Amino acid sequence: MSRSRVLNLYRRILQEGKSWVSREGDLAARQEEARYIIQEAQSRFRENRYLPSEQVDDAVREAELRLYYASHYGIPYERLHNVDPEYVPGVGSLKRPVFDDEE
């Protein structure tokens, strides 16, 4: 993984944070989410600064995926992937739908 690619990704994430438009629509939500994006990028990149080269690719893929979710779906926060809501603590009201062929 080249250093320039990582720095370019970091710049793109910061630009996304600076130009963030919240789906909530109000200024306070926009500012809070934009601040979250920028602070999360800064802390993650600092944490991962000394990763071995084998792990850098995975970290870059994760950052690119989060950037994709943020820009296309308006989700600035980290998401759980492929997790059934039935197994997530605190999300007890969400139940997996039961289909006719499962009964």
N, C-alpha and C positions, 0 to 999 in steps of 0.2 A: 504494500500500500504506500503510495507516494505521499510525502508531506504536503505537497501542494493540493492534492485531492482532499485531504483532511481539513486543511485550512480553508479551502473553498466551501466545503460543507459547513464549517463553523460560520463563515460569513453569510451563507444562505440562511442558516437558522437565525442568526442575529437580525438579518434583514426582515425575515418573516415576523419576528417579534416586534420590530419597530413599526411595521406596516399592518399589524394585526387588527382585524375587525371582528369583534365578538358577535356571536350569534344572539347573545342576550340583547344587544342593541344599545345598552346604556354605557355611558362613558366610564363609570366605575368598574364595570365588568371587563371592559376592553383593557383598561389600565392594569387591572389585576392579572388578567390572562397574559398580557404582553410582558409584564414583569416576571411572571412565572416562566415563560418561554426563555427569556434572556438569562435569568438566574439558573434555570435548570441546565441550559447549554453550558454556561460558564462552569458550573460545578461538575457536570459530567466530563467535560473535556479536561478539567484539572485532575479529576480522579483517574482518568484513563491516559494521562500523559506518558506514563512509563510502562504501558502494557507491552508485553512481548508481541512481536510482529504477527504471530499466529492469531492472537486475539484481537488485533486491531481491525481486521476485516469484519469480524462479527460485530464489534462496536460500531463501525461505520455503517454496516447494514441496518443495525437497530436505529441509529440516528436518522438514516435516510427514510426508514419506515415511519418513524415518528414525525418527520418533516412532511411526509406524504399525507398522513392522517391530519395533521394540523392544517395544511394548505387546502386539501380537497374536501375534508369532512368537517372542518372547523372544530377539531378536538385537540386542544393543546396539551391535555394531560395524558400520562402514560396509560396504556390500555392493557387489560388482561387478554391474552390470545387463547382462543379455543378452550374457554373455561365455561362449563355449564353453570348458569346462575344458581342452580339448586345447591351447588357445592361452595358458593362464595359466602363467607360469613357476613351477616348484616343485609343480605339480599333475599331473605326468606319469603318475601311477598312475590318474588318472581319465580314462577314454576315453569318447567319445561312443558310445552304443549304435548298432549297425548293425541296421537293420530289414530284413525279408525283401525288400521291394520296392526296396531300395537296392543290393542285391548285383549 
